[in-house]
Amino acid sequence: TGGGARGLWVAEASDGCLVRAAPGMAVATAGVSNLAIIAEPDAVLVCDLNSAQAVKGLVEELGRRGWSGQAPAAGGAASLADLSRDFLRWLKLGALPLWSRLGVGEDGGFAEALDDDGAAVGDFRRARVQARQAYVFSLASEWGWGEGYAALAARGLARFEATNLRPDGLYRTRVTAGGAVLDDTASLYDQAFVLLATATAAAAGIEPERQRRTAARLVVSLEALRLAQGGWREAAGHPFQANAHMHLLEAALAWEAFEPDGPWAAMADAIVALARARFIDEHGGFLREFFDEAWRPAEGEAGRLVEPGHQFEWAWLLTRWGRLRREPWAEAAARRLYACGERGLDEARGVAVDELDETLATRSARARLWPQTEWLKAALILAETAEGDDRSRLLDGAGQALRGLGRYLASSGLWRDKLEADGRLDADPAPASSLYHIMAAGRQLRETLGLLDAQETPPSDGRAASRR
């Protein structure tokens, strides 16, 4: 029996089946095996799991016969609202209470993962997980979802600073659960998440002056490491990469919102300039991952890697930055990135895959959880200023992304991280790092649906609400 954020499946003697029912729908099976059953309001698919590759052809044949699917009401907003309500309820009543109880150590530090029984997994703590969980609980506190979340964020950040802060003002990568140093490296990626966590905590009213001091110290240390050719070097096998800069842009925008007079706008602008000049391919409109020291595409396969999830994530960030700066290029670039990300959508499974190459052909058909959240965020934010059919298409994409994300979520408040090409979900413990992505998707849902609702609601004097 399954349910939760999706519809209901009741099974008897049904082995090795993959069943997904849309919210409000039920599927019952008995005496069957090795079947994939996908039940949506306007269509039902039943096939042997070994014939999954034939699904795309079936969908194309339906299209040739004139079937185009059920048109979503109100440009996709109604069905998306229903999906969003279920998802946010799962997040508020399932995931957050579970992780706040079982995913926090006695010293305030956060667990790396939880197994299916809710037991903490891993005898180490990574900087990025500590910072991400502080971000998660800070947002939960800001939304008024529980009285204890602010204390969890504050205590977690205090413990993290005690164990991970280096003498140079940067934060080390990994310690034991007891605080002993395992890896003293300070990665740019981790520093970005420290800045994001402190900005989010400050905005939630969680020791804002302490967060300001932490961020001010950290940004001074980072500025000392800025490269003459722009950007920063990452402490990794590929030292010149877009990913860490993406998260640093996210952090800079978060701090700029809280502290407009700080150094954050200049940092964000410099990162966007580097992305425009180097990260984004001027002809294809897609964004690469790895570069050489002159910020030219890296040689070999590394330089040809294109990740759909990062196309969506950069689209989301560039849209936010462009609206702040009133820069039309940014949203136009974001729409091209979104279109490139869509090339990585697998219709049969309803998810965004992990990797493409520079021709935008699939390189890895595995699909992790996090790209689904970035697909959702990008579709939502771009829909805010779109109109007509374009808005409907983007809202429909958001609904598809939310359905895809639902495949990974368990009603218990846990999740699976990887969906393999053959439709199998991995059985590994749920990584805590995913909750940041899930929570950020929830944040964008709340913001976009609130904005769209306001646009559709006439003001009290009876005049039509103006579009943004």
DOSEFI-942472 format. One record per residue (C-alpha): residue in three letters; residue number from 0; x, z, y; chain. Coordinates in nm, 4 decimals, decimal comma. Each point is the difference from the previous one (the first is absolute). Example, Ala and Ser with C-alpha at 12.3 -4.5 7.8 and 13.67 -1.06 7.14 Angstrom:
# DOSEFI-942472
> ALA:0:1,2300:0,7800:-0,4500:A .
> SER:1:0,1370:-0,0660:0,3440:A .
//
This chain:
# DOSEFI-942472
> THR:0:0,0000:0,0000:0,0000:A .
> GLY:1:0,1363:-0,0869:0,3432:A .
> GLY:2:-0,1199:0,0170:0,3571:A .
> GLY:3:0,1023:0,1435:0,3345:A .
> ALA:4:0,0732:-0,2287:0,2948:A .
> ARG:5:-0,1322:-0,2913:-0,2103:A .
> GLY:6:-0,3141:-0,0498:-0,2103:A .
> LEU:7:-0,0743:0,1608:-0,3354:A .
> TRP:8:0,1242:-0,1078:-0,3437:A .
> VAL:9:-0,1406:0,1675:-0,3116:A .
> ALA:10:0,1687:-0,0965:-0,3263:A .
> GLU:11:-0,0410:0,0661:-0,3710:A .
> ALA:12:0,2508:-0,1386:-0,2518:A .
> SER:13:0,1510:-0,2234:0,2670:A .
> ASP:14:0,3738:-0,0250:-0,0501:A .
> GLY:15:0,2554:-0,1625:0,2293:A .
> CYS:16:-0,2540:-0,1161:0,2573:A .
> LEU:17:0,0570:-0,0518:0,3715:A .
> VAL:18:-0,3291:0,0628:0,1811:A .
> ARG:19:-0,0660:0,0080:0,3728:A .
> ALA:20:-0,3433:0,0440:0,1531:A .
> ALA:21:-0,0716:-0,0280:0,3699:A .
> PRO:22:-0,1395:0,3081:0,1778:A .
> GLY:23:-0,3652:0,0482:-0,0919:A .
> MET:24:0,0299:-0,1979:-0,3246:A .
> ALA:25:0,0255:0,1189:-0,3603:A .
> VAL:26:0,1503:-0,1589:-0,3112:A .
> ALA:27:-0,0651:0,1239:-0,3549:A .
> THR:28:0,1985:-0,1231:-0,3011:A .
> ALA:29:-0,0159:0,0731:-0,3719:A .
> GLY:30:0,1871:-0,1345:-0,3005:A .
> VAL:31:0,2271:-0,2346:0,1972:A .
> SER:32:0,3736:-0,0198:0,0553:A .
> ASN:33:0,2614:-0,1803:0,2087:A .
> LEU:34:-0,2495:-0,1143:0,2636:A .
> ALA:35:0,0297:-0,0300:0,3759:A .
> ILE:36:-0,3337:0,0576:0,1743:A .
> ILE:37:-0,0240:-0,0283:0,3780:A .
> ALA:38:-0,3462:0,0706:0,1429:A .
> GLU:39:-0,0613:-0,0805:0,3662:A .
> PRO:40:-0,3374:-0,0133:0,1799:A .
> ASP:41:-0,0050:-0,3813:-0,0133:A .
> ALA:42:0,1857:-0,0811:-0,3231:A .
> VAL:43:0,1121:0,1375:-0,3362:A .
> LEU:44:0,3141:-0,1096:-0,1831:A .
> VAL:45:0,0531:0,0661:-0,3711:A .
> CYS:46:0,3088:-0,1280:-0,1798:A .
> ASP:47:0,2495:0,0890:-0,2677:A .
> LEU:48:0,3049:0,1629:0,1573:A .
> ASN:49:0,2139:-0,2643:-0,1662:A .
> SER:50:-0,1900:-0,2675:0,1954:A .
> ALA:51:0,0479:0,1539:0,3443:A .
> GLN:52:0,1986:-0,3021:0,1178:A .
> ALA:53:-0,3151:-0,2133:-0,0326:A .
> VAL:54:-0,1884:0,1994:0,2633:A .
> LYS:55:0,1285:-0,1997:0,2965:A .
> GLY:56:-0,1250:-0,3211:-0,1590:A .
> LEU:57:-0,3429:0,1542:-0,0571:A .
> VAL:58:-0,0253:0,1071:0,3635:A .
> GLU:59:0,0968:-0,3513:0,1114:A .
> GLU:60:-0,2633:-0,1501:-0,2314:A .
> LEU:61:-0,2668:0,2289:0,1471:A .
> GLY:62:0,1027:-0,1225:0,3434:A .
> ARG:63:-0,0364:-0,3624:-0,1105:A .
> ARG:64:-0,3534:0,0832:-0,1170:A .
> GLY:65:-0,0920:0,1283:0,3442:A .
> TRP:66:0,0365:0,3767:-0,0538:A .
> SER:67:0,1732:0,1729:0,2887:A .
> GLY:68:-0,0857:0,3626:-0,0602:A .
> GLN:69:-0,2392:0,2323:0,1757:A .
> ALA:70:0,0418:-0,0106:0,3767:A .
> PRO:71:0,0893:0,3471:0,1245:A .
> ALA:72:-0,2523:0,1477:0,2345:A .
> ALA:73:0,0866:0,0301:0,3687:A .
> GLY:74:0,3201:-0,2006:-0,0315:A .
> GLY:75:0,1256:0,2147:-0,2841:A .
> ALA:76:-0,0327:0,3262:0,1901:A .
> ALA:77:-0,2843:0,1542:-0,2053:A .
> SER:78:0,1628:-0,0326:-0,3406:A .
> LEU:79:0,3330:0,1048:0,1473:A .
> ALA:80:-0,1656:0,3079:0,1478:A .
> ASP:81:-0,1319:0,0968:-0,3432:A .
> LEU:82:0,3392:-0,0477:-0,1619:A .
> SER:83:0,1657:0,1929:0,2802:A .
> ARG:84:-0,2383:0,2921:-0,0323:A .
> ASP:85:0,0783:0,0310:-0,3709:A .
> PHE:86:0,3735:-0,0333:0,0586:A .
> LEU:87:0,0136:0,2567:0,2806:A .
> ARG:88:-0,2129:0,2399:-0,2041:A .
> TRP:89:0,2475:-0,0353:-0,2898:A .
> LEU:90:0,2878:0,0638:0,2378:A .
> LYS:91:-0,1602:0,3031:0,1652:A .
> LEU:92:-0,1565:0,1652:-0,3046:A .
> GLY:93:0,2338:-0,1136:-0,2763:A .
> ALA:94:0,3515:-0,1040:0,0931:A .
> LEU:95:0,0804:0,2326:0,2891:A .
> PRO:96:-0,1298:0,3227:-0,1593:A .
> LEU:97:0,1831:-0,0829:-0,3234:A .
> TRP:98:0,3344:-0,0749:0,1633:A .
> SER:99:-0,0245:0,2959:0,2352:A .
> ARG:100:-0,0463:0,2335:-0,2988:A .
> LEU:101:0,2208:-0,1485:-0,2691:A .
> GLY:102:0,2452:-0,2117:0,1984:A .
> VAL:103:0,1498:0,2777:0,2130:A .
> GLY:104:0,2722:0,2390:-0,1144:A .
> GLU:105:0,0126:0,3723:0,0673:A .
> ASP:106:0,2623:-0,0636:0,2682:A .
> GLY:107:-0,2173:-0,2569:0,1789:A .
> GLY:108:0,1836:-0,3077:-0,1282:A .
> PHE:109:-0,1934:-0,2905:-0,1468:A .
> ALA:110:0,0067:-0,1262:-0,3598:A .
> GLU:111:0,1252:-0,3496:-0,0772:A .
> ALA:112:-0,2850:-0,0798:-0,2394:A .
> LEU:113:-0,2865:0,1475:-0,2026:A .
> ASP:114:-0,0746:-0,0842:-0,3616:A .
> ASP:115:-0,3495:-0,0495:-0,1405:A .
> ASP:116:-0,0366:0,3749:-0,0547:A .
> GLY:117:0,0926:0,0736:0,3620:A .
> ALA:118:0,3457:0,1364:-0,0832:A .
> ALA:119:0,2786:-0,0657:0,2494:A .
> VAL:120:0,2620:-0,2465:-0,1240:A .
> GLY:121:0,3613:-0,0241:0,1151:A .
> ASP:122:0,2670:0,2631:0,0665:A .
> PHE:123:0,1099:-0,1622:0,3269:A .
> ARG:124:-0,1454:-0,0709:0,3437:A .
> ARG:125:0,0501:-0,3188:0,1989:A .
> ALA:126:-0,0024:0,0049:0,3780:A .
> ARG:127:-0,2569:-0,2772:0,0242:A .
> VAL:128:-0,2498:0,1859:-0,2194:A .
> GLN:129:0,0321:0,3232:0,1979:A .
> ALA:130:-0,0538:-0,1850:0,3275:A .
> ARG:131:-0,2843:-0,2140:-0,1335:A .
> GLN:132:-0,1921:0,2977:-0,1349:A .
> ALA:133:0,0384:0,1782:0,3334:A .
> TYR:134:-0,1481:-0,3118:0,1622:A .
> VAL:135:-0,2906:0,0056:-0,2468:A .
> PHE:136:-0,0914:0,3638:0,0544:A .
> SER:137:0,0424:-0,0324:0,3772:A .
> LEU:138:-0,2568:-0,2799:0,0043:A .
> ALA:139:-0,2356:0,1988:-0,2223:A .
> SER:140:0,0253:0,2860:0,2478:A .
> GLU:141:-0,0587:-0,2293:0,2977:A .
> TRP:142:-0,3153:-0,1339:-0,1654:A .
> GLY:143:-0,1306:0,3523:-0,0589:A .
> TRP:144:-0,0057:-0,0423:-0,3764:A .
> GLY:145:0,1217:0,3497:-0,0834:A .
> GLU:146:0,1340:0,3124:0,1663:A .
> GLY:147:0,3138:0,0272:-0,2109:A .
> TYR:148:0,1484:-0,3448:0,0559:A .
> ALA:149:0,1759:0,0808:0,3271:A .
> ALA:150:0,1789:0,2921:-0,1623:A .
> LEU:151:0,1054:-0,2181:-0,2939:A .
> ALA:152:0,1501:-0,2593:0,2344:A .
> ALA:153:0,1798:0,2597:0,2128:A .
> ARG:154:0,1400:0,1886:-0,2982:A .
> GLY:155:0,1067:-0,3201:-0,1731:A .
> LEU:156:0,1852:-0,1243:0,3082:A .
> ALA:157:0,1716:0,3367:0,0465:A .
> ARG:158:0,1177:0,0041:-0,3610:A .
> PHE:159:0,1164:-0,3603:0,0274:A .
> GLU:160:0,2057:0,0740:0,3100:A .
> ALA:161:0,1589:0,3012:-0,1688:A .
> THR:162:0,1131:-0,2017:-0,3024:A .
> ASN:163:0,0574:-0,3532:0,1320:A .
> LEU:164:0,1329:0,0200:0,3566:A .
> ARG:165:0,3666:-0,0996:0,0239:A .
> PRO:166:0,2423:0,1207:0,2706:A .
> ASP:167:-0,0148:-0,3432:0,1694:A .
> GLY:168:-0,3756:0,0269:0,0609:A .
> LEU:169:-0,0982:-0,2430:-0,2768:A .
> TYR:170:-0,1856:0,0877:-0,3207:A .
> ARG:171:0,1454:-0,0286:-0,3493:A .
> THR:172:-0,1716:-0,2010:-0,2705:A .
> ARG:173:-0,0474:0,2343:-0,2942:A .
> VAL:174:0,0201:0,3671:-0,0929:A .
> THR:175:-0,1014:0,2072:-0,3013:A .
> ALA:176:-0,3250:0,1935:0,0022:A .
> GLY:177:0,2146:0,3000:0,0871:A .
> GLY:178:0,1648:-0,1766:0,2940:A .
> ALA:179:0,3431:-0,0878:-0,1460:A .
> VAL:180:0,1355:-0,3323:0,1248:A .
> LEU:181:-0,0275:-0,2907:-0,2463:A .
> ASP:182:0,0602:-0,2902:0,2404:A .
> ASP:183:0,1303:0,0644:0,3512:A .
> THR:184:-0,0577:-0,3601:0,1126:A .
> ALA:185:-0,2116:-0,0435:0,3120:A .
> SER:186:-0,2031:-0,3198:-0,0392:A .
> LEU:187:-0,1672:-0,1666:0,2965:A .
> TYR:188:-0,3188:-0,0232:-0,2059:A .
> ASP:189:-0,0151:0,3773:-0,0389:A .
> GLN:190:0,0724:0,0659:0,3684:A .
> ALA:191:-0,2921:-0,2258:0,0904:A .
> PHE:192:-0,2368:0,2099:-0,2082:A .
> VAL:193:0,1268:0,3221:0,1541:A .
> LEU:194:-0,0879:-0,1450:0,3408:A .
> LEU:195:-0,3426:-0,1129:-0,1240:A .
> ALA:196:-0,0756:0,3394:-0,1526:A .
> THR:197:0,0992:0,1917:0,3123:A .
> ALA:198:-0,1993:-0,2333:0,2266:A .
> THR:199:-0,3095:0,0367:-0,2172:A .
> ALA:200:0,0378:0,3769:-0,0161:A .
> ALA:201:0,0432:0,0203:0,3779:A .
> ALA:202:-0,3108:-0,2126:0,0575:A .
> ALA:203:-0,1936:0,2344:-0,2301:A .
> GLY:204:0,1108:0,3001:0,2075:A .
> ILE:205:0,2353:0,1329:-0,2683:A .
> GLU:206:0,2921:0,1645:0,1818:A .
> PRO:207:0,0320:-0,2920:0,2439:A .
> GLU:208:0,2999:0,1391:0,1878:A .
> ARG:209:0,1912:0,0490:-0,3227:A .
> GLN:210:-0,0819:-0,3576:-0,1017:A .
> ARG:211:0,1193:-0,1259:0,3388:A .
> ARG:212:0,3336:0,1772:-0,0398:A .
> THR:213:0,0473:-0,1388:-0,3499:A .
> ALA:214:-0,0781:-0,3552:0,1100:A .
> ALA:215:0,2181:0,0222:0,3118:A .
> ARG:216:0,2985:0,1156:-0,2051:A .
> LEU:217:-0,0553:-0,2670:-0,2623:A .
> VAL:218:-0,0386:-0,2889:0,2432:A .
> VAL:219:0,3305:0,0907:0,1674:A .
> SER:220:0,1712:-0,0141:-0,3392:A .
> LEU:221:-0,1639:-0,3347:-0,0766:A .
> GLU:222:0,0909:-0,1552:0,3339:A .
> ALA:223:0,3653:0,0770:-0,0709:A .
> LEU:224:-0,0289:-0,2185:-0,3118:A .
> ARG:225:-0,1717:-0,3009:0,1592:A .
> LEU:226:0,1877:-0,3244:-0,0688:A .
> ALA:227:0,1405:-0,2237:0,2731:A .
> GLN:228:-0,1927:-0,2956:-0,1466:A .
> GLY:229:-0,3225:0,2001:0,0021:A .
> GLY:230:-0,1683:0,2225:-0,2529:A .
> TRP:231:0,1522:0,2446:-0,2439:A .
> ARG:232:0,1967:-0,0127:-0,3213:A .
> GLU:233:-0,1723:0,1504:-0,3044:A .
> ALA:234:0,1851:0,2161:-0,2525:A .
> ALA:235:-0,0951:-0,2188:-0,2959:A .
> GLY:236:0,1162:-0,2855:-0,2193:A .
> HIS:237:-0,1474:-0,2389:0,2583:A .
> PRO:238:0,1101:0,1595:0,3287:A .
> PHE:239:-0,1729:-0,2481:0,2317:A .
> GLN:240:-0,3702:0,0086:-0,0747:A .
> ALA:241:-0,3368:-0,0250:0,1701:A .
> ASN:242:-0,1795:0,2789:-0,1858:A .
> ALA:243:0,1622:0,3026:0,1624:A .
> HIS:244:-0,0494:-0,1578:0,3441:A .
> MET:245:-0,3686:-0,0471:-0,0789:A .
> HIS:246:-0,0463:0,3708:-0,0607:A .
> LEU:247:0,2086:0,0852:0,3054:A .
> LEU:248:-0,2371:-0,2179:0,2044:A .
> GLU:249:-0,2953:0,1878:-0,1479:A .
> ALA:250:0,1604:0,3312:0,0957:A .
> ALA:251:0,0890:-0,1174:0,3511:A .
> LEU:252:-0,3600:-0,1088:0,0627:A .
> ALA:253:-0,1266:0,3358:-0,1261:A .
> TRP:254:0,2314:0,1882:0,2343:A .
> GLU:255:-0,0758:-0,2332:0,2915:A .
> ALA:256:-0,3695:0,0862:-0,0340:A .
> PHE:257:0,0796:0,3707:0,0273:A .
> GLU:258:0,2915:-0,0161:0,2443:A .
> PRO:259:-0,0350:-0,3154:0,2141:A .
> ASP:260:0,2958:0,0860:0,2230:A .
> GLY:261:0,2467:0,0423:-0,2858:A .
> PRO:262:0,2476:-0,2540:-0,1414:A .
> TRP:263:-0,2533:-0,1301:-0,2486:A .
> ALA:264:-0,1358:-0,3087:0,1762:A .
> ALA:265:0,3514:-0,1369:0,0462:A .
> MET:266:0,0787:0,0635:-0,3661:A .
> ALA:267:-0,3183:-0,1743:-0,1124:A .
> ASP:268:0,0642:-0,2975:0,2289:A .
> ALA:269:0,3547:-0,0432:-0,1318:A .
> ILE:270:-0,1192:0,0006:-0,3614:A .
> VAL:271:-0,2727:-0,2540:0,0726:A .
> ALA:272:0,2527:-0,2217:0,1797:A .
> LEU:273:0,2239:0,0108:-0,3077:A .
> ALA:274:-0,2938:-0,0803:-0,2264:A .
> ARG:275:-0,1001:-0,2934:0,2183:A .
> ALA:276:0,3525:-0,1396:0,0211:A .
> ARG:277:0,1251:0,0708:-0,3527:A .
> PHE:278:-0,2394:0,1511:-0,2527:A .
> ILE:279:-0,2828:-0,2534:0,0354:A .
> ASP:280:0,0704:-0,3562:-0,1112:A .
> GLU:281:-0,0715:-0,2178:0,3028:A .
> HIS:282:-0,1259:-0,2904:-0,2094:A .
> GLY:283:-0,1905:0,1705:-0,2807:A .
> GLY:284:-0,1276:0,3005:0,1940:A .
> PHE:285:0,0847:0,2350:-0,2876:A .
> LEU:286:0,2315:0,2994:0,0153:A .
> ARG:287:0,3104:0,0364:-0,2156:A .
> GLU:288:0,1403:0,3266:-0,1327:A .
> PHE:289:0,3809:-0,0233:-0,0101:A .
> PHE:290:0,2648:-0,1376:0,2365:A .
> ASP:291:0,3730:-0,0189:0,0653:A .
> GLU:292:0,1767:0,1898:0,2785:A .
> ALA:293:-0,0930:-0,2693:0,2543:A .
> TRP:294:-0,3671:0,0362:-0,1011:A .
> ARG:295:-0,0040:-0,3374:-0,1755:A .
> PRO:296:-0,1849:-0,0231:-0,3355:A .
> ALA:297:0,2105:0,1530:-0,2761:A .
> GLU:298:0,1519:-0,2309:-0,2568:A .
> GLY:299:-0,1572:-0,0456:-0,3414:A .
> GLU:300:-0,3305:0,1324:-0,1271:A .
> ALA:301:0,0058:0,2983:0,2363:A .
> GLY:302:-0,0305:-0,2284:0,3015:A .
> ARG:303:-0,2927:-0,1867:-0,1544:A .
> LEU:304:-0,2129:0,3056:-0,0760:A .
> VAL:305:-0,3380:0,0189:0,1752:A .
> GLU:306:-0,2260:0,3014:-0,0641:A .
> PRO:307:-0,3742:-0,0456:0,0623:A .
> GLY:308:-0,0395:0,3717:0,0700:A .
> HIS:309:0,2561:-0,0163:0,2788:A .
> GLN:310:-0,1604:-0,3129:0,1506:A .
> PHE:311:-0,3180:0,2057:0,0335:A .
> GLU:312:0,1804:0,3108:0,1234:A .
> TRP:313:0,1907:-0,1860:0,2711:A .
> ALA:314:-0,3238:-0,1787:0,0977:A .
> TRP:315:-0,1621:0,3401:0,0512:A .
> LEU:316:0,2917:0,1320:0,2053:A .
> LEU:317:0,0464:-0,3111:0,2139:A .
> THR:318:-0,3712:-0,0005:0,0814:A .
> ARG:319:0,0226:0,3599:0,1181:A .
> TRP:320:0,3130:-0,0684:0,2041:A .
> GLY:321:-0,1389:-0,3220:0,1490:A .
> ARG:322:-0,3174:0,1683:0,1216:A .
> LEU:323:0,2012:0,2747:0,1667:A .
> ARG:324:0,2257:-0,2539:0,1755:A .
> ARG:325:-0,2718:-0,2634:0,0552:A .
> GLU:326:0,2288:-0,2488:-0,1740:A .
> PRO:327:-0,1987:-0,2903:-0,1544:A .
> TRP:328:0,2928:-0,1113:-0,2180:A .
> ALA:329:-0,0208:0,3160:-0,2073:A .
> GLU:330:-0,3546:-0,0400:-0,1277:A .
> ALA:331:0,0542:-0,3719:-0,0612:A .
> ALA:332:0,3085:0,0861:-0,2060:A .
> ALA:333:-0,2000:0,2699:-0,1774:A .
> ARG:334:-0,2645:-0,2518:-0,1038:A .
> ARG:335:0,2660:-0,2310:-0,1435:A .
> LEU:336:0,1520:0,2923:-0,1890:A .
> TYR:337:-0,3429:0,0924:-0,1333:A .
> ALA:338:-0,0530:-0,3575:-0,1212:A .
> CYS:339:0,3387:0,0108:-0,1732:A .
> GLY:340:-0,0947:0,3290:-0,1632:A .
> GLU:341:-0,3210:-0,1581:-0,1280:A .
> ARG:342:0,2126:-0,2422:-0,2005:A .
> GLY:343:0,0874:0,2990:-0,2143:A .
> LEU:344:-0,3595:0,0822:-0,0962:A .
> ASP:345:-0,0867:-0,0254:-0,3691:A .
> GLU:346:-0,3676:-0,0963:-0,0227:A .
> ALA:347:-0,0302:0,0925:-0,3670:A .
> ARG:348:0,1023:0,3611:0,0551:A .
> GLY:349:-0,1116:0,0257:0,3624:A .
> VAL:350:0,3328:0,1394:0,1223:A .
> ALA:351:0,3078:-0,0888:0,2043:A .
> VAL:352:0,3084:-0,0522:-0,2161:A .
> ASP:353:0,3426:0,1482:0,0643:A .
> GLU:354:0,2231:-0,2993:0,0697:A .
> LEU:355:0,0044:-0,3621:0,1127:A .
> ASP:356:0,2889:-0,2328:0,0747:A .
> GLU:357:0,0610:-0,1929:0,3218:A .
> THR:358:-0,2338:-0,2781:-0,1165:A .
> LEU:359:-0,2674:0,2724:-0,0337:A .
> ALA:360:-0,0181:-0,0522:-0,3750:A .
> THR:361:-0,0403:0,3085:-0,2185:A .
> ARG:362:0,3277:0,1618:-0,0997:A .
> SER:363:-0,1380:0,3216:-0,1508:A .
> ALA:364:-0,3657:0,0238:-0,1043:A .
> ARG:365:0,0133:0,3760:-0,0367:A .
> ALA:366:-0,2160:0,1661:0,2650:A .
> ARG:367:0,0792:0,3482:0,1270:A .
> LEU:368:-0,2564:0,2174:0,1727:A .
> TRP:369:0,1511:-0,0015:0,3490:A .
> PRO:370:-0,0381:-0,3733:0,0826:A .
> GLN:371:-0,3764:0,0380:-0,0430:A .
> THR:372:-0,0070:0,2609:0,2775:A .
> GLU:373:0,2011:-0,2253:0,2313:A .
> TRP:374:-0,2288:-0,2957:-0,0716:A .
> LEU:375:-0,2930:0,2232:0,0936:A .
> LYS:376:0,1591:0,1256:0,3238:A .
> ALA:377:0,0989:-0,3470:0,1182:A .
> ALA:378:-0,3412:-0,1525:-0,0723:A .
> LEU:379:-0,1727:0,2822:0,1844:A .
> ILE:380:0,2100:-0,0005:0,3148:A .
> LEU:381:-0,0095:-0,3790:0,0331:A .
> ALA:382:-0,3788:0,0045:-0,0453:A .
> GLU:383:-0,0374:0,2252:0,3042:A .
> THR:384:0,0612:-0,2826:0,2482:A .
> ALA:385:-0,1158:-0,2896:-0,2181:A .
> GLU:386:-0,3427:-0,1570:0,0401:A .
> GLY:387:-0,2506:-0,1921:-0,2075:A .
> ASP:388:0,1159:-0,1460:-0,3289:A .
> ASP:389:0,3544:0,1232:0,0559:A .
> ARG:390:-0,1187:0,3589:0,0259:A .
> SER:391:-0,2205:-0,0402:-0,3075:A .
> ARG:392:0,2918:-0,1405:-0,1986:A .
> LEU:393:0,2290:0,2863:0,0996:A .
> LEU:394:-0,2618:0,2646:-0,0757:A .
> ASP:395:-0,0611:-0,1649:-0,3349:A .
> GLY:396:0,3758:0,0179:-0,0591:A .
> ALA:397:-0,0066:0,3686:0,0871:A .
> GLY:398:-0,2762:0,0535:-0,2537:A .
> GLN:399:0,1975:-0,1856:-0,2648:A .
> ALA:400:0,3072:0,2077:0,0783:A .
> LEU:401:-0,1984:0,3222:-0,0273:A .
> ARG:402:-0,1437:-0,1084:-0,3340:A .
> GLY:403:0,3487:-0,0895:-0,1166:A .
> LEU:404:0,1296:0,3382:0,1105:A .
> GLY:405:-0,2810:0,1662:-0,1919:A .
> ARG:406:0,1440:-0,1323:-0,3266:A .
> TYR:407:0,2908:0,2414:0,0360:A .
> LEU:408:-0,1941:0,3133:0,0958:A .
> ALA:409:-0,1243:0,2633:-0,2454:A .
> SER:410:-0,3000:0,2197:0,0747:A .
> SER:411:0,2239:0,3055:-0,0473:A .
> GLY:412:0,1897:-0,0770:0,3221:A .
> LEU:413:0,2985:-0,1529:-0,1788:A .
> TRP:414:0,0954:-0,3680:-0,0275:A .
> ARG:415:0,2061:-0,2560:-0,1846:A .
> ASP:416:0,2811:-0,1724:0,1843:A .
> LYS:417:0,0483:-0,3316:-0,1809:A .
> LEU:418:-0,2348:-0,2678:-0,1311:A .
> GLU:419:0,1801:-0,2364:-0,2348:A .
> ALA:420:-0,0570:-0,3755:-0,0144:A .
> ASP:421:-0,2111:0,0391:-0,3164:A .
> GLY:422:-0,2370:0,2464:0,1671:A .
> ARG:423:0,1471:0,3190:-0,1463:A .
> LEU:424:0,0433:0,2994:0,2292:A .
> ASP:425:0,3155:0,2037:-0,0545:A .
> ALA:426:-0,0370:0,3485:-0,1451:A .
> ASP:427:0,2713:0,1622:0,2123:A .
> PRO:428:-0,0674:0,3154:0,2043:A .
> ALA:429:-0,1613:-0,0587:0,3391:A .
> PRO:430:0,2760:-0,0245:0,2646:A .
> ALA:431:-0,0598:0,2118:0,3078:A .
> SER:432:0,1499:-0,2743:0,2160:A .
> SER:433:-0,3169:-0,2099:-0,0435:A .
> LEU:434:-0,2170:0,2501:0,1864:A .
> TYR:435:0,1566:-0,1022:0,3322:A .
> HIS:436:-0,1170:-0,3580:-0,0562:A .
> ILE:437:-0,3448:0,1132:-0,1134:A .
> MET:438:-0,0423:0,2318:0,2978:A .
> ALA:439:0,1158:-0,2643:0,2481:A .
> ALA:440:-0,2593:-0,2373:-0,1448:A .
> GLY:441:-0,2634:0,2684:0,0480:A .
> ARG:442:0,1082:0,0420:0,3596:A .
> GLN:443:-0,0382:-0,3710:0,0738:A .
> LEU:444:-0,3390:-0,0051:-0,1715:A .
> ARG:445:-0,1230:0,2825:0,2208:A .
> GLU:446:0,1304:-0,1674:0,3148:A .
> THR:447:-0,1219:-0,3529:-0,0707:A .
> LEU:448:-0,3441:0,0924:-0,1303:A .
> GLY:449:-0,0477:0,2325:0,2951:A .
> LEU:450:0,0915:-0,2808:0,2394:A .
> LEU:451:-0,2222:-0,2570:-0,1706:A .
> ASP:452:-0,2885:0,2449:-0,0039:A .
> ALA:453:0,0435:0,0589:0,3733:A .
> GLN:454:0,0029:-0,3755:0,0635:A .
> GLU:455:-0,3273:-0,0423:-0,1889:A .
> THR:456:-0,1761:0,2976:0,1640:A .
> PRO:457:-0,1676:-0,0786:0,3353:A .
> PRO:458:0,0770:0,2443:0,2827:A .
> SER:459:-0,2753:0,2369:0,1122:A .
> ASP:460:-0,1075:-0,2208:0,2935:A .
> GLY:461:-0,0940:-0,2763:-0,2454:A .
> ARG:462:0,2709:-0,2493:0,0928:A .
> ALA:463:0,1953:-0,1678:-0,2798:A .
> ALA:464:0,3246:0,1682:-0,0913:A .
> SER:465:0,2997:-0,2033:0,1112:A .
> ARG:466:0,2533:-0,1207:-0,2521:A .
> ARG:467:0,3541:0,1268:0,0334:A .
//
